Amino acid sequence: MSAAKKKAPAKAKAAPKKKAPARKAAPKKSSIRVSDKAAPADHAEVHAMTSFSMNAKLEKEIDELVTHYPQKRSAVLMVLHAIQSEFGWISKEAIEWTAKKLELQPINVYEVVTFYPMLNDKPVGRFHLKVCRTLSCALGGSHKLHANLCSRLGLDPKGHGQQTTPDGKFTVEFAECLASCGTAPVMMCNDDFYDAVTDEAADKILKSCE
């Protein structure tokens, strides 16, 4: 008696291909003007600010933000942005307040604050200058631009960390990719974006902050 034929195992279905995420358009060059929306109005306030006190208006805004997420913890990044927009930075007290509000442990919020470079865990100046240091900008002269800004402001041209002038008016630091590789070197001053920044253009930006 001949053996029964065995059925060949069914071939595994190929996993569906994932669509590549849409690439965001590079920011457009802005005019020479500086916005201080994300920083305290008085730069002296930056250094004086050592405590955190939530106000009713901001807490109401945060409560509304939280309703847009299925879980409270999912709102952590937007809550931190709202706090930084109000106070200029995120203090230890702000981290603890956020953790309590979102029913998290403080370490959970601290991990987010220290992971994202756009979040400040210490006071910054009224004018926060961020110079892109990734490959395209580095090749385009961003290190020279950073050194020029530091020299003009009396800071260490070779310093790579965040540096703030003694009067608390300016903070200078390197930033990761600012998404305009074709117009290097690029930088930001608070919320304003500048591309193809020469030494002369940098001087104009600093002068506009006076």
C-alpha positions in Angstrom: 0.0 0.0 0.0 1.5 3.3 -1.0 2.0 6.0 1.6 -0.5 8.9 1.6 0.9 12.1 0.2 1.6 14.8 2.7 0.4 18.3 1.9 3.2 20.8 1.6 3.1 23.4 4.4 1.5 26.6 3.5 3.9 29.4 2.7 4.0 32.2 5.3 2.4 35.3 4.1 4.9 38.2 3.5 4.5 41.0 6.0 2.9 44.0 4.5 5.4 46.7 3.6 5.4 49.8 5.8 5.0 53.1 4.2 8.0 55.4 4.7 7.0 58.4 6.8 6.4 61.6 4.9 9.4 63.9 5.1 8.7 67.3 6.6 9.6 70.3 4.6 12.5 72.3 5.8 11.7 75.4 7.8 11.7 78.6 5.8 14.2 81.3 6.5 12.8 84.0 8.8 13.6 87.6 8.8 16.0 89.1 11.3 13.8 89.4 14.3 13.7 87.7 17.7 10.8 86.3 19.6 11.0 85.8 23.4 7.7 84.0 23.7 9.3 80.9 25.2 11.4 82.8 27.8 10.7 85.0 30.8 10.2 88.7 29.9 13.0 89.8 32.2 16.3 88.0 31.9 17.1 88.8 35.5 14.1 86.6 36.4 15.9 83.6 35.0 18.6 83.4 37.6 16.2 84.5 40.4 13.8 81.7 39.6 14.6 78.8 42.0 11.1 77.7 43.0 8.1 76.5 41.1 4.6 77.8 41.6 1.8 76.6 39.3 -0.8 79.2 38.4 -4.5 78.6 37.9 -4.5 79.6 34.2 -1.7 77.3 33.2 -3.1 74.4 35.2 -6.4 74.8 33.5 -4.6 74.7 30.1 -2.7 71.6 31.2 -6.0 69.9 32.4 -7.4 70.5 28.9 -4.3 69.1 27.2 -4.6 65.9 29.2 -8.1 65.3 27.9 -6.7 64.8 24.4 -4.9 61.6 25.3 -6.2 58.1 26.1 -3.9 57.8 29.1 -2.7 60.7 31.3 1.0 59.6 30.9 0.7 60.1 27.1 0.4 63.8 27.7 3.8 64.2 29.5 5.6 65.8 26.6 3.0 68.4 25.9 2.6 69.2 29.6 6.3 69.8 29.9 6.3 72.0 26.8 3.5 74.1 28.4 5.4 74.4 31.6 8.6 75.4 29.8 6.8 77.9 27.7 5.5 79.6 30.9 8.7 79.4 33.1 11.5 79.1 30.6 12.8 75.8 32.0 11.7 72.7 33.9 12.8 72.6 37.5 12.8 69.7 40.0 9.6 71.0 41.5 8.0 71.2 38.0 9.0 67.6 37.4 7.4 66.5 40.7 4.3 68.5 40.0 4.0 66.9 36.5 4.5 63.4 37.9 1.7 63.9 40.5 -0.6 65.4 37.9 -0.1 62.5 35.5 0.0 59.8 38.1 3.6 58.9 37.4 6.8 58.6 39.4 9.1 61.7 39.2 11.8 59.5 37.6 9.4 58.8 34.6 9.2 62.6 34.0 12.9 63.2 34.6 13.7 60.6 31.9 11.7 62.6 29.4 13.2 65.9 30.4 16.8 64.7 30.1 16.1 62.7 26.8 14.8 65.6 24.7 17.3 68.3 24.0 14.6 70.9 23.5 13.6 70.7 27.1 15.7 72.7 29.6 16.4 71.2 33.0 18.2 74.4 34.1 17.5 78.1 33.6 18.4 79.6 30.2 18.8 83.2 29.1 16.1 85.4 27.7 17.6 84.7 24.3 18.4 81.1 23.7 20.8 80.5 20.8 21.0 77.0 19.4 23.5 76.1 16.7 23.1 72.9 14.7 26.2 70.7 14.9 25.2 67.6 12.9 27.1 66.6 9.7 25.8 69.0 7.0 26.0 72.0 9.3 29.4 71.0 10.7 30.8 70.9 7.2 29.1 74.2 6.5 30.8 76.0 9.3 28.5 75.6 12.4 31.5 75.1 14.8 33.0 78.4 13.5 29.5 80.1 13.9 29.2 78.8 17.5 32.7 80.0 18.4 31.9 83.4 16.9 28.7 83.7 19.0 30.6 82.6 22.2 33.4 85.1 21.6 31.0 88.0 21.0 29.2 87.1 24.3 32.3 86.5 26.4 31.7 82.7 26.6 34.1 79.8 26.0 34.4 79.3 22.2 35.5 75.7 22.8 32.7 74.9 25.2 30.2 72.3 23.9 27.7 72.4 26.7 25.0 75.0 27.5 26.6 78.3 28.4 24.8 81.4 29.8 26.2 84.9 30.1 26.6 86.2 33.7 23.7 88.7 33.3 21.4 85.8 32.2 20.5 87.5 28.9 22.0 84.9 26.5 22.4 81.1 26.5 24.4 79.5 23.7 24.5 75.8 22.9 24.9 73.2 20.2 21.7 71.5 19.0 21.1 68.3 17.0 19.7 68.4 13.4 17.4 71.4 12.8 16.0 69.9 9.6 17.5 72.3 7.0 20.6 70.4 5.8 20.6 72.1 2.4 21.0 75.6 3.9 23.8 75.0 6.4 24.8 76.4 8.8 21.5 77.0 10.6 20.6 78.2 14.1 17.6 79.3 16.2 17.1 82.2 18.5 14.2 81.2 20.8 11.5 80.3 18.3 13.0 82.1 15.3 14.9 80.1 12.7 17.9 81.3 10.6 19.6 79.5 7.8 22.9 80.0 5.9 24.1 82.1 8.8 27.3 84.0 8.2 29.4 85.8 10.9 27.8 89.1 9.7 24.3 87.7 10.0 25.1 86.3 13.4 26.2 89.8 14.5 22.9 91.2 13.3 20.9 88.6 15.2 22.8 89.5 18.4 22.3 93.2 17.8 18.6 92.7 17.3 18.4 91.2 20.8 19.7 94.4 22.5 
